[in-house]
Every structure is written in structure tokens, then in C-alpha cells.
Amino acid sequence: MISSVIYFVLWFLIWSALRRPRDAQDLVLGILVSLFITFMTKDLAAQTGEKKDLKRYSPLAMLKRAAWFLYYIFVFLWECLKANVDVAYRVLHPDMPIRPGTVKVKVGLRSDIGLTFLANSITLTPGTTSVDIDKEKGYLYVHWIYVRGDYASGIVKLPVVEKFESILKRIFE
């Protein structure tokens, strides 16, 4: 139930920023949206940690995680915009500067939902596609449009993965 309240507060803040008039109809819509999101994500909350860890599920901790998620959305949109410009440049450049390859990236995320968010975020970013996840060894295999550095050694650092992973750790682990 506390998550419904947090979702409602976040919804209300975003809705207020986008639309000034706030009447009863807006509040009812916010309550319905918050309850729906709580219902749809109830299983996800159980997967993010042990239920015994009450500090993790405190209202303050959940509010911090929600704030990090909002920050993640902005970081993702920024990285997506940069990747769109980069891919457009590569497509329009006369020499078509591409160096495609599948690389192995070491990740520190352990939760299923954290890994899923990371893999989907990478796939949604133009120029990269998540191919496979090896959860036991902690590797993510990514097809990249322009592999920088020496990837023959096996493991590379993908800048977008590091940015996404550091924020997702604060949200899901």
C-alpha cells in the first residue's frame, strides 16, 4: 500500500509539472493509475530483495529508489539521443565508419530485474543490441556498431553500460 502512495506522489508531481489545473478528476485519475501500477508491479517488488530486510522497504528507501529511477529515465533519454546522433552520423558519412562486433561486458548486477532493465536499455539505445546474459559469470554480450579499443582480449568496457549499471544498482539492489 505504501508503494501506491509513493506512486501517487510521483504521478502528482509529474502531472502538476505538465498540466497546471488540478481538479477532482485529476486526483481520481492519479489514484487509479497508482493502484494499477502497484498491482502490475507487485511481483517485481518481491524480486528486488529479501522481505526480511525491512530497511529496504521503508518508505524513505522506496522514495530514494523512485528518485533514482526518475534520474535513470533522464540519463537513458540523454544517452539515447547521443546514440541516435552517432548512428545518424555513421549512416550519412561517405566512408560509413563502422567496426561491428559482439563484445563481452562484465556487469555487477545480480538481480533478474536489474539485468533485464540493463539489457533492454542497451537494446533500446541505437547502435547496441543485447545478445545474451551469463548471470552466473556476470557477463553481458552486446553487439556494438563501433567497437572501440582491442576487443580481441575478450572483455571491453562499454561506457553506456557503466552509466546505466551504476544507477540500476541503486534502484534494484
N, C-alpha and C positions, 0 to 999 in steps of 0.2 A: 504494500500500500504506500510505503514511503517513496518508492520509485515513481508512483503515479503523481505524487505531489511534486517531486523534482522535475519530472517531465512537463508537468503543467507550468511550473515556474519558468523553465527554459522556453517552452512554447509561448508563454505570455510575453516574455522579454523580446523574443524574435518577432512575434506578431505585432507588438507595440512599436517596434522599430520600423516595421514595414507599413503599418496602417495605423494612423492616429485615432480614429474614432473607436472607442471601446464601449460596447453596449452588452446587454444580456445575451444576445445571440452569439457574440464573440466568445464570451465566457463558457457558454454551453458547448460550443464547438471545441474549445480548448480542453474542457473536461472529457469530452468524448474521445478526442484524439489521444489524450494522455492515457485514458483507460485502455484504448485499443493498443497503443504501443506497449503498455505494461503487459497486456495479455499476450501479444505476439512475441515478446522478448523474455518471458518468464523462464523459459528453459535456458536461455543464454546466460542469465544471471547465475544460475546454478553451476554452469560450466567454468566460470571465471575464477573460482577459488573454493576453498573448503568452507562449508557452512559454519564450522566451529570457530572460524576466525571472525569474531563479531566486530572487530575494529574495521575490517574490510567492508562491512555492510552498514556501517554507521552513516547517518545522513550526511555528515561532513565529508566522509570519504567518497560517497557516491556523488556528491556535488563536485568534488575535485575531479573525479573521473569524467563527469559530464562536461566540465570546463575544458579538460584536456581533449575530449572528443570534439568540441567546437573548434578548438585550436587546430586539431588534426584536419578538420574539414578545410580550413583556410590554407594550411600547408599543402594539402593534397591538391586543391584548386590551383595554387601558385605553381607547384611542380608540374601539374598537367598543362598549364598554359605555357610554361617554358619548354616542355617536351613537344607540344604542338608546333611552336615556332621552330624548334630544332629539326623536327621531321619535315616541316614545310621547306625549310632551307635545303635540306638534303635532297628533297624531291625536285626542287626548282633549280638546283645548282647544275651547271652543264656537265661536270665530272661525276656527279652522283656519288659523293664521298660516303660510302658505306663500308663497313667492315663487320658483317654479321657473324654472330656466333652464340652458342649456348654456353653460359658460364655457371659455375658453381659458387654460390654465395653463402658464407657462414652466417647463420642467424641465431640469436639468443632467445627468441620467443619459444615458449613450450606449450602454451595453451592452444587448443584447436581453433578457438575463435580468433585469437591473436594472429596465428599463422594464416588463417583464411582471409582475414582483413588485409594482411600484408600481401598475400599472393594476388588477391583481387585488385588491390590498389596498384600494384605493379602492372597488372594486365591492363587496367584502365588508363594507365599512363602511356601515351603514344611512344612507340619505339622499343617497348619492352613487353614481353609476354612471359608469364609464369608457366613453366612446363611441368615441374614436379616438385614435390616436397619430400624430403627424407627426415621425418620427425625424430627418429632415433639418433641419427648422427648430427642433426641440426643444420641441414643444408637445404637451400632453395635453389632450384635450377631455373635459370632465366634466359630466354632468348633475347638478345640485345642487338639493336640495329647497328651500333657502332661500338665495338668493344675496344676500350682504351687499355693501354698497357699490355703486359705479357700475360695472356690468359692460358698459355701452354702449361704454366705451372699448376693449373688446376683451380685455385681459389682466387677470386678477384673481389675487389671492393666496388660495389655499385652504390654511388652516392645517394640515389633516391631511396634505396633500401635502408641505408643507415638513418636517414632522416625519418622515414616512416616508422622504423622499428623502435627508435628511441621514444617516440610518442606513444606507440601502441603498447609498449611495456608498462607505461604509467596508467594506461586505460584498462588493460586486461590481465595484468599480472601483479 
